[in-house]
Amino acid sequence: MSHFTSEDEALLQSTLRQLLQSVKEKITGAPSVECAEEILLHLEETDENFHNYEFVKYLRQYIKNTVGPVIEEETEKCTSAQNQGEISGYDTLVQHLTKKTRESKEYREMLHALKSVMMVVVESLMNKFEEDRMHDKELDSKAKKERQSGYYTDDCSDSDSSFNQSYAFMSQEQLQLLAERLDPIQPKEVRQEALQTLCLAPASDILSSESWASLRKHLTISLADPDATFSEKVLRFYAKTFSSSPFNMTKEVYTSLARHLELYFLSGEYSLHISAGLDVSNSDVNRLLKKIRLLNEYQKEAPSSWIRHPEKYMEEVVESTLSLLSVKHKPKHPASSDFLSPIHFLALLDIKAVWFKKWTHAYYSRRVVFRLLEKKYKSLINAAVQQCLDYFELCKAAVNKNSNVSDFSQQQYSDKQNFSYTGPELQYIYFVHSLCLLGRLLIYKQGQNLFPVQLKNKKDSVSITDVLVLFTQLIYYSPSYPKTALAAHTENYSPESLVMEILQVFCDQTGCAAECLYTDAVIDALLHPVQSLLSGTEVSINCLETTLLDVADILARIAASEDGLSLLLYGENEKNGKDSPPAAHVIVQFTKKLLHDDISLLSGSELMPVVKGAFIFVCRQMYRTCEGLQMLIPYGLHESIAEAWRKTSLLSERVPTPVTDADSTSSINQESKTSLLWEETLLDALLNFSTTPKGLLLLHSTGAMNDCVNFMFNNLSKKIQTNEYEDFGNRIIVTQMATTPMAAVALQNSGFIKTLVTELWALLECGKDDLRITQPKSTPVDPIDQSCQKSFLFLVNLLTYPAVFELLSKRDIPNKPTYSFREVPTDIIDIIDRLIILNSEAKIHSLFNYEQSHIFGLR
């Protein structure tokens, strides 16, 4: 349309809206062609410059060139026929020529071609007009908002909302024409104009059209266009499609993008290597990262909708992704080991493999992912395992040479923005991605079935146990920092913290993942630092305290389950004896050494009390059961804990009086807080011996019974222990203590029973004063009112025979002549007197809720 001038555009703009409506109605079958003709006739009559417009001249010339030969041929035929007398008169001749011309093939082809071309032109101008109008509207609204709010709000999105677009209807013929004009053989200007039109059309029309196959082919090629602006527009079209189309349509666009990237990495144009690093400020690298980022964003969003569509659609997305990620140079290629693969770029954008976590979350997609990995793309798993092994060997070599391996997880950058990654940094990012991917994979039975894997440079295959041992060894061989230092980082990518996340998830699983973890090889790997400290051998660990805390955390989680506790007490197969003692013996020996401060490497450490508390908690998980306690009795752990508690309580009594110096006061306060916390930890450990009958006897022997009961009562008074598990634990402890007279007396003396009875009376007789009564309270129909249930259970657990004998022997029931409303029971004998044996009118009249309270007492 190079013949058009600004005057032509002005002419078209003036009649655009009316003409467009008439053309649209023509397409839909409405009889409005006359409307368009009337508009043009009106312009011809009213505009004296009508015939001078280049647009009109272009139409005249186009008609003359196309239909002119037909008219001349028919004129010659009519002239000879007129000479023979067959046609007479000028009017008859004109009518005949007009009829024949309109019926000709050339005339029909001319109309079809004009309609196609003019539709695209009119639509383009119309969309431009609408765009300008919407843009002006947005500017006005923004200016208005600025005036109202006083600040500027930026709105830059890769894919505009459908509410901000002027969608126009696109016919199949138009889309076919656009597909032809997007062909790479077309001139650049033609392709750009076609792409502009395509971006303004509804994505649903494009993706559901018959021309989509050819459009997709041309768009895939256009993504690799050397013109950055043009390929950027194609990418924006992809982004808009992802955000405004259903999954069954967007999967076509996704697979197109994935295929384009796969071809790019396999092409000779790609020449990036790990050793050379990566400069993300480079325009080509930046464009590549944008494409992979768009791919990754769709990967994270797709699982929320693909379950509503046939499985084959999801399988196409999964397979295209795995095919892209498995791209690599041929093994014999000289740069195969230095190839900067697609998975390196994906790891840059999604370092913790969130996409894989989302894809394996539901069984619907997990089954497909694991099936494809097993059948066609197992190389991805092999590569991930190899990456973890390589990093471990690097760390181990650095530890053996007493040198520090570069730690990229805790780097502190200057204010200057860093736009480049070195080769080792790229390898570390890929390692973190591989670690997270394998951690997710091994949770599921189908993922475990992918093992063992065979690596090229390793003779023996790598089993699941080997991988878990590797993870465990990464805790103490990789760079790590004290817990206080880690607290300052919002997102920590150190191998130690990542492995801890994975192992904690494994411990929480009750299925096959936990079974894989419960092996002697994994426990031995966990206890390696502990064994080294016990035997006095040299320990080459970056941060010993952090490592020991992590080891204790995992051991405590293992000991919390029945199968895990059995593994620690007896080993993997208790029938086959091992040369080394079971893990439980090693743990309790190490805990005793910690309590006696016999570990020279840890002496003077600020985290020493925390490490001690962590290993005491592991032992506590064992001695809370009769089996575990029986095995630990010979070691006299209860005596060691009691001795440490007595030392700590003596030290806390000798805390010096604070002086006026602010620094010394704060240090003394901190020291006293640490001492108090350690004292409470030891009391809690002693208190938990009472969960078993034999453990209660051991607690008696330490002489700390009264202090432990007071500690428990203080905790309950402060409402520290509020969750259901801890309440259940307290009930068990109270029940066990009530079975011995000495403990029952300790409960009485601590004020526990008094508080329990007072709270019960308040619930039965007073209710909650802070509740606003908006409607009458319903009459309770449960055997025990829900508000009183906890107190009832505590009383039932407490009143065993030894406790009843100690609390009620040689005590008379008060049987007072009068009871005031303010008189609150404080003892078990008072509860019997006021709620059970109601043998006088005074007792009955002293109750506000006689029936409810008496029934409670009888129960």
GUROKE-900814 format. One line per 3 residues: number of its first residue (from 1); their letters; for each residue x, y, z of C-alpha. Coordinates in steps of 0.5 Angstrom, whole numbers, plus 2048, in hexadecimal, padded with zeros to 3 digits. Each point is the difference from the previous one (the first is absolute). Layout:
N
NUM	a	X,Y,Z ~ ...
! end
This chain:
859
1	msh	800,800,800 ~ 806,805,7FF ~ 7FB,804,7FB
4	fts	7FC,803,806 ~ 802,807,802 ~ 7FE,804,807
7	ede	7FA,802,7FC ~ 7FE,7F9,7FE ~ 800,7FE,808
10	all	7FC,806,802 ~ 7FB,7FE,7FB ~ 800,7F9,802
13	qst	800,803,808 ~ 7FA,804,7FE ~ 7FB,7FA,7FE
16	lrq	804,7FA,803 ~ 7FB,7FE,806 ~ 7FA,800,7FB
19	llq	804,7FC,7FA ~ 802,7FB,805 ~ 7F9,7FF,803
22	svk	7FE,7FF,7F9 ~ 806,7FB,7FE ~ 7FE,7FC,807
25	eki	7F9,800,7FE ~ 802,7FD,7F9 ~ 804,7FB,803
28	tga	7FB,7FE,805 ~ 7FB,7FF,7FA ~ 7FC,807,802
31	psv	7FD,804,7FA ~ 804,806,801 ~ 805,801,7F9
34	eca	7FB,805,7FE ~ 802,804,806 ~ 807,800,7FE
37	eei	7FF,802,7F9 ~ 7FB,806,803 ~ 806,802,804
40	llh	805,800,7FA ~ 7FA,804,7FC ~ 7FF,805,805
43	lee	807,801,800 ~ 801,801,7F9 ~ 7FA,805,7FF
46	tde	802,804,806 ~ 808,800,800 ~ 803,804,7FA
49	nfh	807,7FD,801 ~ 7FD,7F9,800 ~ 803,7FD,7F9
52	nye	807,804,802 ~ 801,7FB,806 ~ 806,7FB,7FF
55	fvk	7FB,7FB,803 ~ 7FB,801,7FB ~ 805,800,7FA
58	ylr	803,7FA,803 ~ 7F9,7FC,800 ~ 7FF,803,7F8
61	qyi	807,7FD,7FE ~ 7FF,7F9,803 ~ 7F9,7FF,7FD
64	knt	802,803,7F9 ~ 806,7FB,801 ~ 7FC,7FA,802
67	vgp	7F9,801,7FC ~ 803,804,7FB ~ 802,7FA,7FB
70	vie	7F9,7FD,801 ~ 7FC,806,7FE ~ 804,801,7FA
73	eet	7FF,7F9,7FE ~ 7F8,800,801 ~ 800,807,7FD
76	ekc	803,7FD,7F9 ~ 7FB,7FA,801 ~ 7FA,805,800
79	tsa	803,805,7FB ~ 800,7FA,7FB ~ 7F9,7FD,802
82	qnq	7FD,807,800 ~ 803,801,7F8 ~ 7FC,7F9,7FF
85	gei	7FA,803,804 ~ 800,7FC,806 ~ 800,806,805
88	sgy	7FD,806,7FE ~ 801,807,804 ~ 805,803,805
91	dtl	7FC,7FE,807 ~ 800,7F9,7FE ~ 807,800,7FE
94	vqh	802,803,807 ~ 7FB,7FB,804 ~ 803,7FA,7FC
97	ltk	807,802,801 ~ 7FF,801,808 ~ 7FC,7F9,800
100	ktr	806,7FC,7FD ~ 805,804,804 ~ 7FD,7FF,807
103	esk	7FF,7F8,7FE ~ 808,800,7FE ~ 805,7FC,804
106	eyr	804,806,800 ~ 7FB,804,803 ~ 7FF,7FB,806
109	eml	807,7FF,801 ~ 801,808,800 ~ 7FB,800,806
112	hal	802,7FB,804 ~ 808,803,800 ~ 7FD,807,801
115	ksv	7FC,7FD,806 ~ 806,7FD,803 ~ 805,805,7FF
118	mmv	7FB,806,802 ~ 7FD,7FC,806 ~ 807,800,803
121	vve	802,807,7FF ~ 7F9,802,803 ~ 801,7FC,806
124	slm	807,802,801 ~ 7FE,808,7FF ~ 7FA,7FE,805
127	nkf	804,7FD,805 ~ 805,806,800 ~ 7FA,804,801
130	eed	7FE,7FC,806 ~ 807,800,803 ~ 801,807,7FF
133	rmh	7F9,801,803 ~ 801,7FB,806 ~ 807,803,801
136	dke	7FD,807,801 ~ 7FB,7FE,805 ~ 806,7FC,804
139	lds	804,806,800 ~ 7FA,804,802 ~ 7FE,7FB,806
142	kak	807,800,802 ~ 801,808,800 ~ 7F9,800,804
145	ker	803,7FA,805 ~ 806,804,801 ~ 7FD,806,802
148	qsg	7FB,7FC,805 ~ 806,7FC,803 ~ 806,805,7FF
151	yyt	805,7FA,7FE ~ 801,7FD,7F9 ~ 7FE,7F8,7FF
154	ddc	804,7FD,7FB ~ 7FC,7FB,7FC ~ 805,7FB,7FB
157	sds	7FE,7F9,7FF ~ 802,7FC,7FA ~ 7F9,7FD,7FF
160	dss	7FB,805,800 ~ 7F9,7FE,803 ~ 7FA,7FF,7FB
163	fnq	7FC,806,803 ~ 806,805,7FD ~ 800,7FD,7F9
166	sya	7FB,801,7FA ~ 7FF,7FA,7FE ~ 7FD,7FF,7F9
169	fms	7FD,7FA,7FC ~ 805,7FC,7FC ~ 7FD,7FC,7FA
172	qeq	804,7FA,7FE ~ 802,803,7F9 ~ 803,806,804
175	lql	804,7FB,805 ~ 802,7FC,7F9 ~ 802,807,7FD
178	lae	804,801,807 ~ 803,7F9,800 ~ 803,802,7F9
181	rld	802,807,801 ~ 804,7FD,806 ~ 804,7FB,7FC
184	piq	808,802,801 ~ 800,800,7F8 ~ 7FC,807,801
187	pke	803,807,800 ~ 801,802,807 ~ 7FB,806,800
190	vrq	7FB,7FB,7FE ~ 801,7FB,806 ~ 801,806,805
193	eal	7F9,802,7FD ~ 7FD,7F9,801 ~ 803,7FF,807
196	qtl	7FD,807,802 ~ 7F9,7FD,7FE ~ 801,7FA,803
199	cla	801,802,807 ~ 7FA,805,800 ~ 7FC,7FA,7FE
202	pas	7FC,7FB,805 ~ 805,7FA,802 ~ 7FA,7FB,800
205	dil	7FF,802,7F9 ~ 807,7FF,7FD ~ 801,7F9,804
208	sse	7F9,7FD,7FE ~ 801,802,7F9 ~ 802,7FB,7FA
211	swa	806,805,7FE ~ 803,7FF,807 ~ 805,7FA,7FE
214	slr	803,805,7FB ~ 800,806,805 ~ 803,7FC,805
217	khl	806,7FD,7FB ~ 801,808,7FE ~ 800,802,807
220	tis	805,7FB,803 ~ 805,802,7FA ~ 7FE,807,802
223	lad	803,7FF,807 ~ 807,7FF,7FD ~ 7FF,807,7FC
226	pda	807,804,800 ~ 7FB,806,801 ~ 800,801,808
229	tfs	7FA,804,7FF ~ 7FC,7FB,7FC ~ 801,7FA,804
232	ekv	7FF,804,806 ~ 7F9,801,7FD ~ 7FF,7F9,7FF
235	lrf	802,7FE,807 ~ 7FB,805,802 ~ 7FA,7FD,7FC
238	yak	802,7F9,804 ~ 800,804,806 ~ 7F9,803,7FF
241	tfs	7FD,7F9,7FD ~ 803,7FC,807 ~ 7FC,805,804
244	ssp	7F9,801,7FC ~ 7FF,7F9,7FE ~ 7FE,7F9,802
247	fnm	805,7FA,801 ~ 7FE,7FC,7FA ~ 802,806,7FC
250	tke	806,803,804 ~ 804,7F9,7FF ~ 800,801,7F9
253	vyt	804,807,801 ~ 804,7FD,806 ~ 803,7FA,7FB
256	sla	801,804,7FB ~ 805,805,805 ~ 803,7F9,802
259	rhl	801,7FE,7F9 ~ 803,806,7FE ~ 805,800,806
262	ely	802,7F9,7FF ~ 802,802,7F9 ~ 804,806,802
265	fls	804,7FC,805 ~ 801,7FA,7FB ~ 802,805,7FA
268	gey	807,803,7FE ~ 7FE,807,803 ~ 800,7FE,807
271	slh	807,801,803 ~ 800,801,807 ~ 804,7FC,805
274	isa	801,7FF,808 ~ 807,802,800 ~ 7FF,806,7FD
277	gld	7FA,802,805 ~ 7FA,804,7FE ~ 7FF,808,7FF
280	vsn	7F8,801,801 ~ 801,807,7FE ~ 802,7FD,7F9
283	sdv	7FA,801,7FB ~ 800,7F9,7FD ~ 800,7FD,807
286	nrl	7FB,805,803 ~ 7FB,7FE,7FA ~ 802,7F9,801
289	lkk	7FE,800,808 ~ 7FA,804,7FE ~ 7FD,7FA,7FC
292	irl	802,7FB,805 ~ 7FD,804,806 ~ 7F9,800,7FC
295	lne	801,7F9,7FF ~ 801,7FF,808 ~ 7FB,805,802
298	yqk	7FB,7FB,7FC ~ 803,7FA,803 ~ 7FE,803,807
301	eap	7F9,802,7FE ~ 7FE,7FA,7FB ~ 7FF,7FB,805
304	ssw	7FA,804,803 ~ 7FC,7FF,7FA ~ 802,7F9,7FC
307	irh	7FC,7FB,804 ~ 7FA,803,7FD ~ 802,7FE,7F9
310	pek	802,7F9,7FD ~ 807,7FD,802 ~ 803,801,7F9
313	yme	800,807,801 ~ 804,800,806 ~ 804,7FA,7FD
316	evv	802,805,7FA ~ 802,806,805 ~ 804,7FB,805
319	est	804,7FC,7FA ~ 802,807,7FC ~ 803,802,807
322	lsl	804,7FA,801 ~ 802,800,7F9 ~ 803,807,801
325	lsv	803,7FF,806 ~ 804,7F9,7FE ~ 803,804,7FA
328	khk	808,7FF,800 ~ 806,800,7FC ~ 801,7F9,7FD
331	pkh	805,7FC,805 ~ 806,800,7FB ~ 7FF,808,7FF
334	pas	806,803,803 ~ 7FC,805,804 ~ 7FB,7FB,802
337	sdf	802,801,808 ~ 800,808,7FF ~ 7F9,800,7FD
340	lsp	7FC,806,803 ~ 7F9,7FC,7FF ~ 7F9,802,801
343	ihf	800,7FD,807 ~ 805,805,802 ~ 7FC,806,7FE
346	lal	7FA,7FD,803 ~ 803,7FF,806 ~ 802,808,800
349	ldi	7F9,802,800 ~ 7FD,7FA,804 ~ 806,7FE,805
352	kav	7FC,7FC,805 ~ 7FC,7FC,7FA ~ 7F9,802,802
355	wfk	7FE,7FE,7F9 ~ 801,7F9,801 ~ 7FD,800,807
358	kwt	7FA,803,7FD ~ 800,7FB,7FB ~ 801,7FA,805
361	hay	7FB,802,805 ~ 7FA,7FD,7FD ~ 7FF,7F9,7FE
364	ysr	7FD,802,7FA ~ 806,803,7FD ~ 805,7FC,804
367	rvv	7FF,7FA,7FD ~ 801,803,7F9 ~ 807,803,802
370	frl	803,7FA,803 ~ 7FE,7FC,7FA ~ 803,804,7FB
373	lek	806,801,805 ~ 801,7F8,800 ~ 7FE,7FF,7F9
376	kyk	804,806,7FC ~ 803,805,804 ~ 804,7FC,806
379	sli	806,804,7FE ~ 7FD,806,804 ~ 800,7FC,806
382	naa	807,7FD,7FF ~ 803,807,7FE ~ 7FD,803,807
385	vqq	803,7FA,804 ~ 807,801,7FC ~ 7FF,808,802
388	cld	7FF,7FE,808 ~ 806,7FB,7FF ~ 805,805,7FD
391	yfe	7FE,806,805 ~ 801,7FB,806 ~ 807,7FE,7FD
394	lck	802,807,800 ~ 7FE,801,807 ~ 803,7FA,802
397	aav	807,802,7FD ~ 800,807,803 ~ 7FF,7FD,807
400	nkn	805,7FB,7FF ~ 805,805,7FE ~ 7FE,805,805
403	snv	7FE,805,7FB ~ 7F9,804,800 ~ 7FB,7FE,7FA
406	sdf	7FD,806,7FD ~ 7FA,801,803 ~ 7FB,804,7FB
409	sqq	7FA,7FF,805 ~ 802,806,805 ~ 803,805,7FB
412	qys	800,807,802 ~ 800,804,7FA ~ 802,808,800
415	dkq	7FB,805,7FE ~ 802,7FF,7F9 ~ 7FB,7FC,7FC
418	nfs	803,7F9,7FE ~ 7FE,7FE,7F9 ~ 804,7FA,7FE
421	ytg	801,7F9,803 ~ 807,7FC,800 ~ 800,7F9,7FE
424	pel	801,7FD,807 ~ 7FA,805,802 ~ 7FC,7FD,7FA
427	qyi	802,7F9,802 ~ 7FD,801,808 ~ 7FA,803,7FD
430	yfv	7FF,7F9,7FC ~ 802,7FC,806 ~ 7FA,803,805
433	hsl	7FB,7FF,7FA ~ 802,7F9,800 ~ 800,7FF,807
436	cll	7F9,803,801 ~ 7FE,7FC,7FA ~ 803,7F9,803
439	grl	7FD,802,807 ~ 7F9,801,7FD ~ 801,7F9,7FB
442	liy	801,7FC,806 ~ 7FA,801,804 ~ 7FC,7FC,7FC
445	kqg	800,7F9,7FE ~ 800,801,7F9 ~ 806,804,800
448	qnl	804,7FB,804 ~ 7FE,7FB,7FB ~ 805,804,7FB
451	fpv	806,7FE,805 ~ 805,7FD,7FF ~ 803,804,7FB
454	qlk	807,7FF,7FC ~ 804,805,7FF ~ 806,800,7FB
457	nkk	806,802,804 ~ 7FE,7FB,806 ~ 800,7F9,800
460	dsv	7FB,7FE,805 ~ 7F9,802,7FF ~ 7FD,806,805
463	sit	7FA,7FD,804 ~ 7FC,804,804 ~ 804,7FF,807
466	dvl	806,803,7FC ~ 7FC,806,7FF ~ 7FE,801,807
469	vlf	807,7FF,803 ~ 802,805,7FB ~ 7FB,805,802
472	tql	802,7FE,807 ~ 807,801,7FF ~ 7FF,807,7FD
475	iyy	7FD,803,807 ~ 807,7FF,802 ~ 805,801,7FA
478	sps	7FD,806,7FD ~ 801,807,802 ~ 7FB,802,806
481	ypk	800,805,805 ~ 7FD,801,807 ~ 7F9,800,801
484	tal	800,808,803 ~ 804,801,7F9 ~ 7FA,7FD,7FC
487	aah	7FB,804,803 ~ 802,806,7FD ~ 7FE,7FD,7F9
490	ten	7F9,800,7FE ~ 802,7FB,7FA ~ 805,7FB,802
493	ysp	803,7FB,7FA ~ 805,7FD,804 ~ 801,7F8,7FE
496	esl	7FF,7FF,808 ~ 7F9,804,801 ~ 7FE,7FD,7F9
499	vme	801,7F9,802 ~ 7FD,801,807 ~ 7FA,802,7FD
502	ilq	800,7FA,7FB ~ 801,7FB,806 ~ 7FB,803,805
505	vfc	7FB,7FF,7FA ~ 802,7F9,800 ~ 800,7FF,807
508	dqt	7F9,803,800 ~ 7FD,7FB,7FB ~ 7FD,7F9,803
511	gca	801,7FC,7F9 ~ 805,7FE,7FC ~ 805,806,800
514	aec	801,7FF,808 ~ 801,7F8,7FF ~ 806,803,7FB
517	lyt	803,804,805 ~ 800,7FB,806 ~ 806,7FC,7FE
520	dav	807,7FF,804 ~ 804,803,7FA ~ 7FC,807,801
523	ida	800,800,808 ~ 808,7FE,7FF ~ 800,806,7FC
526	llh	7FC,804,805 ~ 805,7FE,806 ~ 806,801,7FC
529	pvq	802,807,804 ~ 7FE,7FD,806 ~ 804,7FA,800
532	sll	806,804,7FE ~ 7FF,804,806 ~ 7FF,7FA,804
535	sgt	806,7FD,7FE ~ 804,806,800 ~ 802,800,7F9
538	evs	801,806,7FC ~ 7FA,803,7FD ~ 800,804,7FA
541	inc	7FA,804,800 ~ 7FE,807,7FE ~ 7FC,802,806
544	let	7FF,7FA,805 ~ 7FB,803,804 ~ 7FB,801,7FA
547	tll	801,7F9,7FE ~ 7FF,7FD,807 ~ 7F9,804,800
550	dva	7FE,7FD,7F9 ~ 802,7F9,802 ~ 7FC,800,807
553	dil	7FA,803,7FC ~ 800,7FB,7FB ~ 801,7FA,806
556	ari	7FB,803,804 ~ 7FB,800,7FA ~ 802,7F9,7FF
559	aas	7FF,7FE,807 ~ 7F9,803,800 ~ 7FD,7FA,7FC
562	edg	800,7F9,802 ~ 804,7FD,7FA ~ 805,805,801
565	lsl	801,7FF,807 ~ 800,7F9,7FF ~ 806,801,7FB
568	lly	804,804,805 ~ 7FF,7FB,806 ~ 801,7FA,7FC
571	gen	803,802,7F9 ~ 7FD,7FE,7F9 ~ 800,7F9,801
574	ekn	800,7FE,808 ~ 801,7F8,7FE ~ 807,802,7FD
577	gkd	804,803,805 ~ 805,805,7FD ~ 807,802,803
580	spp	7FE,807,802 ~ 7FB,801,805 ~ 7F9,802,7FE
583	aah	7FF,808,7FF ~ 7FD,801,807 ~ 806,7FE,804
586	viv	804,805,7FC ~ 7FB,805,801 ~ 800,7FF,808
589	qft	807,800,801 ~ 801,806,7FC ~ 7FB,804,804
592	kkl	803,7FE,806 ~ 807,803,7FE ~ 7FC,806,7FE
595	lhd	7FD,801,807 ~ 807,7FE,803 ~ 803,805,7FB
598	dis	805,7FB,7FE ~ 800,802,7F9 ~ 806,805,7FF
601	lls	7FF,802,7F9 ~ 7F9,803,803 ~ 803,803,806
604	gse	7FE,808,801 ~ 7FB,800,7FA ~ 7FA,804,800
607	lmp	7FC,7FB,7FD ~ 802,7FB,805 ~ 7F9,800,804
610	vvk	7FC,800,7FA ~ 804,7F9,7FE ~ 7FF,7FD,806
613	gaf	7F9,801,800 ~ 7FF,7FE,7F9 ~ 803,7F9,802
616	ifv	7FD,7FF,807 ~ 7F9,801,7FB ~ 803,7FA,7FC
619	crq	801,7FC,806 ~ 7F9,803,803 ~ 7FC,7FD,7FA
622	myr	803,7F9,802 ~ 7FF,800,807 ~ 7F9,802,7FF
625	tce	7FF,7F9,7FF ~ 801,7F9,804 ~ 804,7FD,7FB
628	glq	805,806,7FF ~ 800,802,807 ~ 802,7F8,802
631	mli	806,801,7FB ~ 803,807,803 ~ 7FF,7FE,807
634	pyg	807,7FD,801 ~ 803,807,7FD ~ 7FD,804,806
637	lhe	7FE,805,7FC ~ 7FB,803,805 ~ 805,801,805
640	sia	805,804,7FB ~ 7FA,804,7FE ~ 7FE,801,808
643	eaw	807,802,801 ~ 801,805,7FB ~ 7F9,803,802
646	rkt	803,801,808 ~ 806,803,7FD ~ 7FC,805,7FC
649	sll	7FB,802,805 ~ 806,801,805 ~ 803,805,7FB
652	ser	7FA,803,7FF ~ 7FF,802,807 ~ 807,803,800
655	vpt	7FF,805,7FA ~ 803,807,803 ~ 7FC,806,801
658	pvt	7FF,804,7FA ~ 804,807,801 ~ 7FF,806,7FC
661	dad	804,7FF,7FA ~ 7FB,7FF,7FA ~ 805,7FB,7FD
664	sts	801,7FC,806 ~ 7F9,800,801 ~ 7FE,7FD,7FA
667	sin	805,7FB,7FF ~ 7FE,7FD,807 ~ 7F9,800,7FE
670	qes	801,7FC,7FA ~ 804,7FB,804 ~ 7FB,7FF,805
673	kts	7FB,7FF,7FB ~ 804,7FB,7FC ~ 801,7FD,807
676	llw	7F9,800,802 ~ 7FE,7FD,7F9 ~ 805,7FA,801
679	eet	7FE,7FF,807 ~ 7F8,7FF,7FD ~ 803,7FC,7FA
682	lld	803,7FB,805 ~ 7FA,800,805 ~ 7FB,7FE,7FA
685	all	805,7FB,7FE ~ 7FF,7FD,807 ~ 7F9,801,800
688	nfs	7FF,7FC,7FA ~ 803,7FA,803 ~ 7F9,7FF,804
691	ttp	7FD,7FE,7FA ~ 801,7F9,801 ~ 800,7FC,807
694	kgl	807,7FE,801 ~ 802,807,7FD ~ 7FC,803,806
697	lll	804,7FC,805 ~ 807,803,7FD ~ 7FD,807,800
700	hst	7FE,7FE,808 ~ 808,7FE,801 ~ 802,807,7FD
703	gam	7FD,804,806 ~ 7FD,805,7FA ~ 7F9,7FE,801
706	ndc	7FD,806,803 ~ 804,805,7FC ~ 7FE,7FC,7F9
709	vnf	7F8,800,803 ~ 801,808,801 ~ 803,801,7F9
712	mfn	7FA,7FC,7FD ~ 7FB,804,804 ~ 803,807,7FE
715	nls	800,7FE,7F9 ~ 7F9,7FE,800 ~ 7FE,807,804
718	kki	804,804,7FB ~ 7FC,7FC,7FA ~ 807,7FE,7FD
721	qtn	7FD,7F9,7FE ~ 7FA,801,7FC ~ 800,7FB,7FA
724	eye	7FC,7FA,801 ~ 806,7FB,800 ~ 803,804,806
727	dfg	7FA,800,804 ~ 800,7F8,7FE ~ 807,800,803
730	nri	7FE,804,806 ~ 7FA,7FB,801 ~ 805,7FA,800
733	ivt	805,803,804 ~ 7FB,802,806 ~ 7FD,7F9,7FF
736	qma	807,7FD,801 ~ 801,804,806 ~ 7FA,7FF,803
739	ttp	801,7F8,801 ~ 806,802,805 ~ 7FE,803,807
742	maa	806,805,800 ~ 7FE,803,7F9 ~ 7F9,801,802
745	val	802,804,806 ~ 805,804,7FB ~ 7FA,801,7FC
748	qns	7FC,802,806 ~ 806,805,803 ~ 801,803,7F9
751	gfi	7F9,803,800 ~ 7FF,7FC,7FA ~ 7F9,7FD,803
754	ktl	7FE,806,803 ~ 800,804,7F9 ~ 7FD,7FA,7FC
757	vte	7FA,800,805 ~ 7FF,807,800 ~ 800,801,7F9
760	lwa	7FB,7FA,800 ~ 7FB,804,804 ~ 801,806,7FC
763	lle	7FE,7FC,7FA ~ 7FA,7FC,803 ~ 7FD,806,805
766	cgk	802,807,7FD ~ 801,7FF,7F9 ~ 804,805,7FB
769	ddl	7FE,807,803 ~ 803,803,7FA ~ 7FB,7FD,7FB
772	rit	7FA,805,7FE ~ 7FA,7FC,800 ~ 7FC,801,7FA
775	qpk	7FC,7FA,801 ~ 7FE,7FB,805 ~ 805,7FB,801
778	stp	7FE,7F9,7FD ~ 7FF,7FA,805 ~ 806,7FB,800
781	vdp	7FF,7FA,7FD ~ 807,7FD,800 ~ 802,7FB,806
784	idq	805,805,802 ~ 800,807,7FE ~ 805,802,7FB
787	scq	803,806,804 ~ 801,7FB,806 ~ 803,7FA,7FC
790	ksf	807,802,801 ~ 7FF,801,807 ~ 7FC,7F9,801
793	lfl	806,7FC,7FD ~ 805,803,804 ~ 7FC,7FE,806
796	vnl	7FF,7F9,7FE ~ 807,7FF,7FE ~ 802,803,807
799	lty	7FC,7FC,804 ~ 803,7F9,800 ~ 800,7FC,807
802	pav	807,803,803 ~ 7FE,807,7FE ~ 7F9,7FF,803
805	fel	803,7FD,807 ~ 805,806,800 ~ 7FB,805,7FF
808	lsk	7FA,7FE,804 ~ 803,7FB,805 ~ 7FE,803,807
811	rdi	7FC,806,7FD ~ 7F9,801,803 ~ 7FB,803,7FB
814	pnk	7FE,807,802 ~ 7F9,800,800 ~ 7FF,807,802
817	pty	7F9,803,802 ~ 801,805,7FB ~ 803,802,7FA
820	sfr	801,807,7FD ~ 800,801,7F8 ~ 807,803,801
823	evp	803,7F9,803 ~ 804,7FD,7FA ~ 803,7F8,801
826	tdi	807,800,800 ~ 801,7F8,802 ~ 7FD,7F9,7FD
829	idi	7FD,7FF,807 ~ 7FC,807,7FF ~ 7FE,7FE,7F9
832	idr	7FD,7F9,803 ~ 7FD,804,805 ~ 7FD,806,7FC
835	lii	7FE,7FC,7F9 ~ 7FF,7F8,802 ~ 7FD,7FF,807
838	lns	7FB,806,800 ~ 7FD,7FE,807 ~ 7FD,806,802
841	eak	7FC,806,7FD ~ 806,805,802 ~ 804,7FC,7FB
844	ihs	7FA,800,7FA ~ 7FF,807,801 ~ 807,802,800
847	lfn	800,7FE,7F8 ~ 7FE,804,7FB ~ 800,7FA,7FB
850	yeq	7FE,7FB,804 ~ 7FE,7FA,7FB ~ 806,801,7FC
853	shi	805,801,805 ~ 7FD,7FA,804 ~ 800,7FB,7FA
856	fgl	807,802,7FF ~ 802,7FE,807 ~ 7FC,7FA,7FF
859	r	804,7FE,7FA
! end
